[in-house]
Amino acid sequence: MEMFYVTLEKGDAKPLQKIAVKESNEKIKWGHEITLYPSIEYQTIEGIGGAFNEVGGEALSSLPEKQQDEVMQHLFHSDNAGFTFCRTAIGSSDFGLDAYSYSNSPNDFEMKEFSIERDQKYVLPYIKKAIDVQPNLLLFASPWSPPAWMKTSNSITGLTKETNQLKNDKKVYQAYANYFTKYIKSYQRAGVNIDRICVQNENDANTKYPSCVMPPQQMIELSTKYILPTFKKEKVNTKVFAGTFRTAEQLDLIEFLTLKNAEKLAGVGIQYTNPLVITDAIKMNPTLKMFHTEGHCYNGKNSTEEANHRLEEVAKYINSGVSNFCYWNMILNETTESGWEWPQNSLINIDREKKTIKYNPDYNAMYIISHFIQPGDVRIASNSQRPMITVKSPSGKIKIIIHNTDPQEAVYRIHLNGDTKKVILPKESITAITL
């Protein structure tokens, strides 16, 4: 048995600490039990990671090359956080420097003027630095909005007088399919492979930043009649997922599953989703492929209190049957703000003038989760009264990630195949135990 832990009261570039395993004869309080069932297996894990964005790429570029490499090593090297499953935006997200797309010429249905030149300044260098450290990085992408001319509002951002939707027009649908194809092929030529796309980020959102309302039926029509056939014709192997769905005001995930041709898509991407809705979706379609697309963004305070909920959040998705977890902004600048003055949390903040790097408490939490939960691991059945994830590696090693939320050291009994081990976990820490 080996044990490692991190504390969350501050950020640290190297937070992982090994514990000498201490067995205890103390009486056990109710709830300090871990019971493992390694023969009962569930989904295979695809990875843990976070999101690339233009604001983060611009902040990273402000550092000298040596410091940039240091940040990338801490995020992506297998000796550190070792992120393996990440996200990027197709065009601008709310953490673009401002609103933009790759197609700015109205009625350019053939995408003759299509260009990813904007991404070549900050976004692509950011992603490629990560791939240099983690060559097997799995990357997915989604748009926050189609190009303005494809929308009823003629605006990338929402909250306009006109409806904030993709035009219900066959020529526009085909143009948008061409747009996705051009994006994937352009990124491939730049050395970046997009494993999968989600058709529309938060398809129920109408916001002051880039957004587009896309009902599930329109998403299916666009995907099955235009995107998938165009990908096949153009020999694009990128998978097409519905979503990203959330449960802010409606149940688009559940509605989507009831519609004809939903099964033609590779699965669904979800974020900010109630675990009960995830469970209901699996009941409706036990073979449904679901992956997680965005972690809780909070408000830019980057507090220990917020980080204390991170394993609980990750466990909520993994233990509901989802194959991964994707944190939101990995890097932001010193303001913590989006291009629309919205402060949010991040793993790292870079002060562009002072050239300093700050690792936040969320970094510690995501570091230990990603370091120990790797692609190819299989979730196994377990039980505990504390936030916990349990997986088994392809070699048979069992890994437990658990948060001791007590304000003091606590004794936990680990039950496995009829044997019991009693170990002491540090106070208010996330601990990884390998068996």
C-alpha positions as CSV (number, residue, x, y, z in Angstrom):
1,M,0.0,0.0,0.0
2,E,1.2,3.5,-0.8
3,M,-0.4,6.8,0.2
4,F,0.0,10.4,-1.1
5,Y,-1.9,13.5,-0.2
6,V,-2.4,17.2,-1.0
7,T,-3.8,20.0,1.2
8,L,-5.9,22.7,-0.2
9,E,-5.3,25.8,2.0
10,K,-3.0,27.2,-0.7
11,G,-1.8,26.5,-4.2
12,D,1.5,24.9,-4.8
13,A,3.3,24.0,-8.0
14,K,4.5,20.6,-6.4
15,P,1.8,19.7,-3.9
16,L,2.0,15.9,-3.9
17,Q,3.4,14.4,-0.6
18,K,4.0,10.8,0.3
19,I,2.7,9.5,3.6
20,A,4.2,6.7,5.6
21,V,1.3,4.3,6.1
22,K,0.3,4.3,9.7
23,E,-2.0,1.6,11.0
24,S,-4.2,2.4,14.0
25,N,-6.1,0.7,16.7
26,E,-8.3,3.7,17.4
27,K,-12.1,3.2,17.5
28,I,-13.7,4.2,14.3
29,K,-16.3,7.0,14.1
30,W,-19.3,6.3,12.0
31,G,-18.7,7.0,8.3
32,H,-14.9,6.4,8.2
33,E,-15.2,3.2,6.2
34,I,-14.0,2.4,2.7
35,T,-15.4,-0.8,1.2
36,L,-14.1,-2.0,-2.2
37,Y,-15.5,-4.4,-4.7
38,P,-12.8,-4.7,-7.5
39,S,-14.6,-7.5,-9.4
40,I,-17.6,-5.1,-10.0
41,E,-16.5,-2.9,-12.9
42,Y,-18.1,0.0,-14.6
43,Q,-17.0,2.5,-17.3
44,T,-13.5,3.0,-18.6
45,I,-11.9,6.3,-17.9
46,E,-10.9,8.5,-20.8
47,G,-8.9,11.1,-18.8
48,I,-8.9,14.2,-16.7
49,G,-8.0,17.7,-17.9
50,G,-9.1,21.3,-18.4
51,A,-9.9,23.9,-21.1
52,F,-7.6,26.0,-23.3
53,N,-8.8,29.5,-24.1
54,E,-7.6,32.7,-25.7
55,V,-7.3,34.6,-22.5
56,G,-5.1,31.9,-21.0
57,G,-3.0,31.6,-24.1
58,E,-2.4,35.4,-24.2
59,A,-1.4,35.3,-20.5
60,L,1.0,32.3,-21.1
61,S,2.6,34.1,-24.0
62,S,3.5,37.0,-21.7
63,L,6.0,34.9,-19.8
64,P,9.6,34.1,-20.9
65,E,10.0,30.7,-22.6
66,K,11.5,29.0,-19.6
67,Q,8.5,30.0,-17.4
68,Q,6.0,28.9,-20.1
69,D,7.7,25.5,-20.2
70,E,7.5,25.3,-16.4
71,V,3.7,25.9,-16.4
72,M,3.2,23.3,-19.2
73,Q,5.3,20.7,-17.3
74,H,3.2,21.2,-14.1
75,L,-0.1,20.8,-16.0
76,F,0.8,18.0,-18.5
77,H,3.8,16.0,-17.5
78,S,3.0,12.6,-16.1
79,D,5.2,13.2,-13.1
80,N,2.9,16.2,-12.2
81,A,-0.8,16.7,-12.9
82,G,-0.5,14.8,-16.2
83,F,-3.7,16.1,-17.9
84,T,-4.8,13.9,-20.7
85,F,-8.3,15.1,-21.8
86,C,-8.8,18.7,-22.7
87,R,-11.2,21.2,-24.4
88,T,-10.9,24.1,-26.8
89,A,-13.4,26.4,-28.4
90,I,-14.3,26.6,-32.1
91,G,-14.1,30.3,-32.5
92,S,-14.4,32.5,-29.4
93,S,-15.7,31.2,-26.1
94,D,-16.7,33.6,-23.3
95,F,-12.9,33.5,-22.4
96,G,-11.9,34.8,-25.8
97,L,-10.4,38.2,-25.8
98,D,-13.5,39.3,-27.7
99,A,-16.0,37.7,-30.1
100,Y,-14.8,36.2,-33.3
101,S,-15.3,33.3,-35.8
102,Y,-13.4,31.9,-38.7
103,S,-15.9,33.0,-41.3
104,N,-16.6,36.7,-41.5
105,S,-17.8,37.1,-45.1
106,P,-21.6,36.9,-45.4
107,N,-23.0,34.1,-47.5
108,D,-19.6,32.4,-47.9
109,F,-21.4,29.0,-48.1
110,E,-18.3,27.2,-49.5
111,M,-16.0,28.7,-46.8
112,K,-13.6,30.2,-49.4
113,E,-12.7,32.9,-46.9
114,F,-12.4,30.6,-43.9
115,S,-9.3,31.2,-41.7
116,I,-8.0,30.1,-38.3
117,E,-5.4,32.9,-38.4
118,R,-6.8,34.4,-35.1
119,D,-6.0,31.1,-33.3
120,Q,-2.4,31.0,-34.5
121,K,-1.5,33.9,-32.2
122,Y,-2.5,32.5,-28.8
123,V,-4.7,29.4,-28.9
124,L,-2.7,27.1,-31.1
125,P,0.7,27.8,-29.5
126,Y,-0.9,27.1,-26.1
127,I,-2.3,23.8,-27.3
128,K,0.9,22.7,-29.1
129,K,3.0,23.4,-26.0
130,A,0.8,21.0,-24.1
131,I,1.0,18.3,-26.8
132,D,4.8,18.6,-26.7
133,V,4.7,17.5,-23.1
134,Q,1.7,15.2,-23.4
135,P,1.7,13.7,-27.0
136,N,-1.3,11.5,-26.3
137,L,-3.5,14.4,-25.2
138,L,-7.2,13.9,-26.3
139,L,-8.7,17.1,-27.4
140,F,-12.4,18.0,-28.0
141,A,-13.9,21.2,-29.3
142,S,-17.2,23.0,-29.4
143,P,-18.5,26.3,-30.7
144,W,-20.1,28.9,-28.4
145,S,-21.7,30.5,-31.5
146,P,-21.8,30.0,-35.3
147,P,-20.5,32.8,-37.4
148,A,-22.7,35.9,-37.1
149,W,-24.1,35.7,-40.7
150,M,-25.4,32.2,-40.1
151,K,-27.7,33.4,-37.2
152,T,-31.1,35.1,-37.1
153,S,-29.5,37.9,-35.0
154,N,-26.5,38.4,-37.2
155,S,-24.5,38.6,-34.0
156,I,-22.0,36.2,-32.4
157,T,-23.1,37.4,-28.9
158,G,-26.6,37.0,-27.6
159,L,-29.2,39.2,-25.8
160,T,-30.0,41.0,-29.1
161,K,-33.5,42.1,-30.2
162,E,-33.6,39.2,-32.7
163,T,-33.6,35.6,-31.7
164,N,-30.2,34.1,-31.0
165,Q,-30.4,31.0,-33.2
166,L,-28.9,29.3,-36.2
167,K,-31.0,30.1,-39.3
168,N,-33.4,27.3,-40.2
169,D,-32.0,27.2,-43.8
170,K,-30.6,24.1,-45.6
171,K,-27.8,26.2,-47.2
172,V,-26.8,27.6,-43.8
173,Y,-26.8,24.0,-42.3
174,Q,-24.5,22.8,-45.1
175,A,-22.3,25.9,-44.7
176,Y,-22.0,25.2,-41.0
177,A,-21.0,21.6,-41.7
178,N,-18.4,22.9,-44.1
179,Y,-17.2,25.2,-41.3
180,F,-16.7,22.3,-38.9
181,T,-14.8,20.4,-41.6
182,K,-12.5,23.3,-42.4
183,Y,-11.8,23.8,-38.7
184,I,-10.8,20.2,-38.1
185,K,-8.6,20.0,-41.2
186,S,-7.0,23.4,-40.5
187,Y,-6.1,22.3,-37.0
188,Q,-4.8,19.0,-38.3
189,R,-2.5,20.9,-40.7
190,A,-1.3,22.9,-37.7
191,G,-0.4,19.7,-35.9
192,V,-3.5,19.5,-33.6
193,N,-6.0,16.6,-33.8
194,I,-9.6,17.1,-32.7
195,D,-10.9,13.8,-31.4
196,R,-14.5,14.9,-31.1
197,I,-16.8,17.9,-31.3
198,C,-19.9,18.9,-29.4
199,V,-22.3,20.6,-31.8
200,Q,-23.2,23.6,-29.6
201,N,-22.0,24.7,-26.2
202,E,-24.8,25.2,-23.7
203,N,-27.5,25.0,-26.4
204,D,-30.1,26.7,-24.1
205,A,-28.0,29.8,-23.4
206,N,-28.7,33.3,-24.7
207,T,-26.0,35.5,-23.1
208,K,-24.1,38.7,-23.6
209,Y,-21.0,36.7,-24.6
210,P,-20.9,34.3,-27.6
211,S,-23.9,31.9,-27.5
212,C,-26.5,30.3,-29.6
213,V,-29.9,28.6,-28.7
214,M,-30.1,25.3,-30.5
215,P,-33.1,23.0,-29.7
216,P,-32.3,19.3,-29.6
217,Q,-34.3,18.7,-32.8
218,Q,-32.3,21.3,-34.7
219,M,-29.1,19.8,-33.4
220,I,-30.1,16.3,-34.6
221,E,-31.1,17.6,-38.1
222,L,-27.9,19.6,-38.4
223,S,-25.7,16.7,-37.3
224,T,-27.3,13.8,-39.0
225,K,-28.2,15.4,-42.4
226,Y,-25.3,17.7,-42.8
227,I,-22.3,17.4,-40.4
228,L,-22.0,13.6,-40.4
229,P,-22.4,13.2,-44.2
230,T,-19.9,16.0,-44.9
231,F,-17.4,14.4,-42.5
232,K,-17.8,11.1,-44.3
233,K,-17.4,12.7,-47.7
234,E,-14.3,14.7,-46.6
235,K,-12.8,11.7,-44.8
236,V,-12.9,13.4,-41.4
237,N,-12.7,10.9,-38.5
238,T,-13.6,13.3,-35.7
239,K,-16.6,12.0,-33.7
240,V,-19.8,14.1,-33.4
241,F,-21.5,14.4,-30.0
242,A,-24.6,16.2,-29.0
243,G,-24.5,18.9,-26.4
244,T,-23.0,20.4,-24.5
245,F,-26.2,19.9,-22.4
246,R,-26.8,21.3,-18.9
247,T,-29.8,21.4,-16.6
248,A,-30.1,25.1,-15.9
249,E,-33.7,25.5,-16.9
250,Q,-34.7,22.5,-19.0
251,L,-34.0,18.9,-19.7
252,D,-32.5,19.0,-23.2
253,L,-30.5,15.9,-22.6
254,I,-33.6,13.8,-21.8
255,E,-35.5,15.4,-24.7
256,F,-32.7,14.7,-27.1
257,L,-32.7,10.9,-26.2
258,T,-36.4,10.7,-27.1
259,L,-35.9,12.0,-30.6
260,K,-35.6,10.0,-33.8
261,N,-31.9,9.6,-35.1
262,A,-30.4,10.6,-31.7
263,E,-28.6,7.3,-31.7
264,K,-26.7,8.3,-34.9
265,L,-24.5,10.7,-32.8
266,A,-21.5,9.3,-30.9
267,G,-23.1,10.3,-27.5
268,V,-23.5,13.5,-25.5
269,G,-21.4,16.0,-23.7
270,I,-22.7,17.4,-20.4
271,Q,-21.9,20.1,-17.9
272,Y,-23.6,21.6,-14.9
273,T,-25.9,18.5,-14.9
274,N,-27.8,17.1,-11.9
275,P,-26.6,13.5,-11.2
276,L,-30.3,12.4,-11.1
277,V,-30.6,13.5,-14.8
278,I,-27.4,11.6,-15.7
279,T,-28.9,8.5,-14.0
280,D,-32.2,8.9,-15.8
281,A,-30.4,9.3,-19.2
282,I,-28.5,6.0,-18.5
283,K,-31.8,4.3,-17.7
284,M,-33.2,5.5,-21.0
285,N,-30.1,4.3,-22.9
286,P,-27.7,2.0,-21.0
287,T,-25.1,2.2,-23.8
288,L,-25.1,6.0,-23.9
289,K,-21.6,7.5,-24.2
290,M,-21.4,10.5,-21.9
291,F,-18.4,12.7,-21.3
292,H,-18.0,15.8,-19.1
293,T,-17.2,19.2,-20.7
294,E,-16.9,21.9,-18.1
295,G,-16.3,22.2,-14.4
296,H,-17.8,24.7,-12.0
297,C,-16.4,28.1,-12.8
298,Y,-17.2,29.9,-9.5
299,N,-16.3,33.7,-9.3
300,G,-12.6,34.2,-9.5
301,K,-11.9,34.1,-5.7
302,N,-9.9,30.9,-6.1
303,S,-10.6,30.0,-2.5
304,T,-9.7,27.0,-0.4
305,E,-13.4,26.6,0.4
306,E,-14.2,26.3,-3.3
307,A,-11.4,23.9,-3.9
308,N,-12.8,21.8,-1.0
309,H,-15.7,20.9,-3.3
310,R,-13.6,19.9,-6.3
311,L,-13.2,16.1,-5.6
312,E,-16.9,16.0,-4.7
313,E,-17.8,17.5,-8.1
314,V,-15.5,15.2,-10.0
315,A,-16.8,12.2,-8.1
316,K,-20.4,13.2,-8.9
317,Y,-19.7,12.8,-12.6
318,I,-17.4,9.8,-12.6
319,N,-19.5,7.9,-10.1
320,S,-22.6,8.6,-12.3
321,G,-21.0,6.8,-15.2
322,V,-19.3,9.7,-17.1
323,S,-15.9,8.8,-18.7
324,N,-13.9,11.9,-17.7
325,F,-13.8,15.3,-16.0
326,C,-12.8,18.5,-17.7
327,Y,-12.0,21.5,-15.5
328,W,-12.8,24.9,-17.0
329,N,-10.0,27.5,-17.4
330,M,-6.6,26.1,-16.7
331,I,-4.9,29.5,-17.0
332,L,-6.2,33.0,-16.6
333,N,-4.4,36.4,-16.2
334,E,-4.2,38.5,-13.1
335,T,-7.7,39.9,-13.5
336,T,-9.3,36.5,-13.5
337,E,-11.9,38.0,-15.9
338,S,-13.3,37.0,-19.3
339,G,-13.5,39.3,-22.3
340,W,-16.9,40.2,-20.9
341,E,-15.6,41.2,-17.4
342,W,-16.8,38.0,-15.8
343,P,-14.3,36.8,-13.1
344,Q,-13.9,33.0,-12.8
345,N,-11.6,30.5,-11.1
346,S,-8.6,28.9,-12.7
347,L,-5.9,26.5,-11.8
348,I,-3.2,29.1,-12.5
349,N,-3.1,32.9,-12.7
350,I,-0.3,34.6,-14.6
351,D,0.5,38.3,-13.9
352,R,1.4,39.6,-17.3
353,E,3.4,42.6,-16.1
354,K,5.1,41.1,-13.1
355,K,5.8,37.8,-14.9
356,T,4.7,35.8,-11.9
357,I,2.8,32.5,-11.7
358,K,0.3,31.7,-9.0
359,Y,-1.0,28.2,-8.5
360,N,-4.5,28.2,-6.9
361,P,-6.0,25.7,-4.5
362,D,-8.0,24.1,-7.3
363,Y,-4.6,23.2,-8.9
364,N,-3.8,21.0,-5.9
365,A,-7.2,19.2,-6.1
366,M,-7.0,18.6,-9.8
367,Y,-3.3,17.6,-9.6
368,I,-3.9,14.6,-7.4
369,I,-7.1,13.5,-9.2
370,S,-5.5,13.6,-12.6
371,H,-2.2,12.2,-11.5
372,F,-3.8,9.0,-10.2
373,I,-6.9,8.6,-12.5
374,Q,-5.5,7.8,-15.9
375,P,-7.0,6.8,-19.3
376,G,-7.7,3.1,-19.4
377,D,-8.5,2.8,-15.7
378,V,-11.9,1.2,-14.9
379,R,-14.2,2.5,-12.2
380,I,-15.0,-0.2,-9.6
381,A,-17.8,-0.4,-7.0
382,S,-17.1,1.1,-3.6
383,N,-18.7,2.7,-0.7
384,S,-17.8,5.6,1.6
385,Q,-19.4,8.5,3.4
386,R,-16.7,10.9,2.1
387,P,-16.2,12.2,-1.5
388,M,-14.3,9.3,-3.2
389,I,-13.5,7.8,-6.6
390,T,-12.2,4.2,-6.9
391,V,-10.6,2.8,-10.1
392,K,-8.6,-0.2,-11.2
393,S,-5.7,0.2,-13.6
394,P,-5.1,-2.2,-16.5
395,S,-2.4,-3.9,-14.4
396,G,-4.8,-4.5,-11.6
397,K,-3.6,-1.8,-9.2
398,I,-6.5,-0.3,-7.2
399,K,-6.5,3.4,-6.7
400,I,-8.6,5.3,-4.1
401,I,-9.0,9.1,-4.2
402,I,-10.7,10.3,-1.1
403,H,-11.3,13.6,0.7
404,N,-11.0,13.5,4.5
405,T,-13.1,16.5,5.3
406,D,-12.5,16.3,9.1
407,P,-10.6,19.2,10.8
408,Q,-8.2,16.6,12.3
409,E,-6.5,13.4,11.3
410,A,-8.9,10.6,10.9
411,V,-8.8,6.8,10.9
412,Y,-10.3,5.0,7.9
413,R,-10.9,1.2,7.6
414,I,-10.3,-0.2,4.1
415,H,-12.2,-3.4,3.5
416,L,-11.0,-5.5,0.5
417,N,-11.8,-9.2,-0.1
418,G,-12.4,-10.0,3.5
419,D,-9.3,-8.2,4.8
420,T,-9.3,-4.8,6.7
421,K,-6.6,-2.2,6.9
422,K,-6.8,0.8,9.3
423,V,-5.0,3.9,8.1
424,I,-4.7,7.5,9.3
425,L,-5.5,10.2,6.7
426,P,-4.3,13.8,7.2
427,K,-6.8,16.5,8.1
428,E,-8.7,18.3,5.4
429,S,-6.8,16.6,2.7
430,I,-7.3,14.7,-0.5
431,T,-5.5,11.4,-0.3
432,A,-4.6,8.9,-3.0
433,I,-4.2,5.3,-1.8
434,T,-2.9,2.6,-4.1
435,L,-3.2,-1.1,-3.4
